[in-house]
Amino acid sequence: MRLKARQQLKAFLLRHGRVYPGKTAWSRMHLRWIADQRFEQSADQLAFAEYQHAVEDTQARVERLSDALEHSVLCEQVASVVAALRALRGIDTVSAIGLVAEIGDIGRFATARQLMGYLGLVPSEHSSGATLRRGAITKTGNAHARRLLTESAWNYRFVPRVSNELRTRQRTLAQPIREHAWKAQVRLCAKFQRLRS
């Protein structure tokens, strides 16, 4: 919903020849630039204001729901699992809670391959005899969990590093969890680079 509202505002600005000269979209500077935009036609100004309010409203809603989720997880038994998932790059509280809610007990999968099969993140295969034909991912299983993992996977296209935000999230976790998260980051970043070249 937030993405759609942002896209509509951005498309409106582009239709009117307004292109943000900065680097990072939706940063504080970008939002200030958007707020400074003015249009000659009153209808354009009204439409712009509505798009702007839609972005602000969806952002406020996301923040309210995120705060409510964070508060609810503090009361639940899944808090330690959520904290461990947040040690991974690209997974924050809402994504971690979503994964825990959708997958349930991760321990029921003996291997990572079984979990990926459950989520539909394994390649399809149409083979007959000596002929092997592999295709795209199967997309069977839980679509929401698959989407959460796919979105978080995009964070591994960058060089492995522990950002200040990630360091803060990992501060209270046990050393083995932090080491496992770092090994995962190094392995997944290397795999992304290999697949890309």
C-alpha positions in Angstrom: 0.0 0.0 0.0 2.8 2.4 0.9 4.7 1.5 -2.2 1.6 2.1 -4.4 1.0 5.6 -2.8 4.7 6.5 -3.3 4.6 5.3 -6.9 1.5 7.3 -7.7 3.1 10.5 -6.3 6.3 9.9 -8.1 4.4 9.2 -11.4 2.4 12.5 -10.9 5.6 14.5 -10.5 7.2 12.8 -13.5 4.2 13.6 -15.7 4.7 17.2 -14.8 8.4 17.1 -15.6 9.6 17.2 -11.9 12.6 15.0 -11.4 14.3 14.8 -8.0 18.0 15.8 -8.5 19.3 14.0 -5.4 20.4 10.4 -5.0 18.3 8.7 -2.4 14.5 8.5 -3.0 12.2 9.0 0.1 15.1 10.4 2.2 14.5 13.5 4.4 16.0 15.6 1.6 13.7 14.0 -1.0 10.6 14.6 1.2 11.6 18.2 1.7 12.0 18.6 -2.1 8.5 17.1 -2.6 7.0 19.5 0.0 8.5 22.5 -1.9 6.8 21.6 -5.2 4.1 24.0 -6.4 1.8 23.8 -9.4 0.2 26.7 -11.4 -3.1 24.9 -12.0 -5.3 24.6 -8.9 -6.4 21.1 -10.0 -2.8 19.9 -10.3 -2.0 21.4 -6.8 -5.1 19.6 -5.3 -4.1 16.3 -6.9 -0.6 16.7 -5.7 -1.7 17.5 -2.2 -3.9 14.3 -2.2 -1.0 12.1 -3.4 1.2 13.7 -0.7 -1.4 13.0 2.0 -1.8 9.4 0.8 1.9 8.9 1.2 1.9 10.4 4.6 -1.1 8.5 5.7 0.2 5.1 4.6 3.6 5.9 6.2 1.8 6.7 9.5 -0.2 3.5 9.2 2.9 1.4 8.6 4.6 3.0 11.7 1.5 2.4 13.9 1.2 -1.3 12.8 5.0 -1.8 13.2 4.9 -0.4 16.7 1.9 -2.6 17.6 3.7 -5.7 16.2 6.9 -4.9 18.1 4.9 -4.4 21.3 3.0 -7.7 20.8 6.1 -9.8 20.1 7.6 -8.7 23.5 4.8 -10.6 25.2 5.1 -13.7 23.1 7.4 -16.8 23.3 8.6 -16.1 19.7 10.6 -13.0 20.8 13.9 -14.9 20.8 13.3 -16.3 17.3 12.3 -12.9 16.0 15.5 -11.4 17.6 17.6 -14.1 15.9 16.0 -13.5 12.5 16.6 -9.8 12.9 20.4 -10.6 13.1 20.2 -11.3 9.4 20.8 -8.5 6.9 17.5 -7.4 5.2 15.2 -8.8 8.0 13.8 -6.4 10.5 11.0 -6.8 13.0 8.0 -6.9 10.7 9.6 -9.3 8.3 10.8 -11.5 11.1 7.3 -11.6 12.7 5.8 -12.4 9.3 8.2 -15.3 8.7 7.6 -16.7 12.2 3.8 -16.4 11.7 3.8 -18.0 8.3 6.4 -20.7 8.7 5.8 -21.6 12.4 8.4 -23.9 13.9 11.4 -23.9 11.6 12.8 -26.9 13.5 10.3 -29.1 11.7 12.4 -28.9 8.6 15.5 -31.2 8.8 17.4 -29.2 6.1 17.4 -25.8 4.5 16.5 -27.5 1.2 13.2 -28.8 2.8 12.3 -25.3 4.0 13.0 -23.8 0.6 10.9 -26.6 -1.0 8.1 -25.7 1.4 8.3 -22.0 0.4 8.5 -22.8 -3.3 12.0 -21.3 -3.7 13.5 -24.4 -5.4 13.9 -24.6 -9.2 11.3 -26.6 -11.1 12.3 -29.5 -13.2 10.7 -31.2 -16.2 12.9 -34.2 -17.0 12.3 -37.3 -19.0 14.9 -40.1 -19.3 18.3 -38.6 -20.0 16.9 -35.1 -20.8 17.1 -32.7 -17.9 15.1 -29.4 -18.1 15.2 -27.0 -15.2 13.1 -23.9 -15.0 12.1 -21.1 -12.7 11.2 -21.5 -9.0 8.1 -23.6 -8.4 6.2 -20.9 -6.4 4.3 -23.5 -4.5 3.8 -23.1 -0.8 3.5 -19.9 1.3 3.5 -16.8 -1.0 3.8 -14.3 1.8 6.9 -15.9 3.4 8.4 -16.4 -0.1 7.9 -12.7 -0.8 9.4 -11.7 2.5 12.5 -13.8 1.9 12.8 -12.6 -1.7 12.7 -9.0 -0.7 15.3 -9.5 2.1 17.6 -11.4 -0.4 18.1 -8.2 -2.4 20.2 -6.8 0.5 22.8 -9.4 -0.2 23.8 -7.8 -3.6 26.0 -5.4 -1.6 29.5 -6.1 -0.1 29.2 -7.9 3.2 29.3 -5.5 6.2 27.7 -4.9 9.5 25.9 -1.5 9.4 25.3 0.5 12.6 21.6 -0.5 12.5 22.4 -4.2 12.2 25.1 -3.9 14.9 22.4 -2.4 17.2 20.0 -5.2 16.5 22.7 -7.8 17.1 24.1 -6.2 20.3 22.0 -8.3 22.8 22.3 -11.6 20.9 24.6 -14.5 21.7 28.0 -14.7 19.8 27.1 -17.9 17.9 24.0 -16.2 16.4 26.1 -13.2 15.3 28.7 -15.4 13.8 26.1 -17.4 11.9 24.5 -14.2 10.6 27.9 -13.0 9.4 28.7 -16.4 7.7 25.3 -16.2 6.0 26.0 -12.7 4.8 29.4 -13.6 3.3 28.0 -16.7 1.7 24.9 -15.1 0.2 26.8 -12.0 -1.1 29.4 -14.3 -2.8 26.6 -16.4 -4.3 24.8 -13.3 -5.6 28.0 -12.1 -7.2 28.7 -15.5 -8.8 25.2 -15.7 -10.2 25.4 -12.2 -11.5 28.6 -12.8 -13.5 
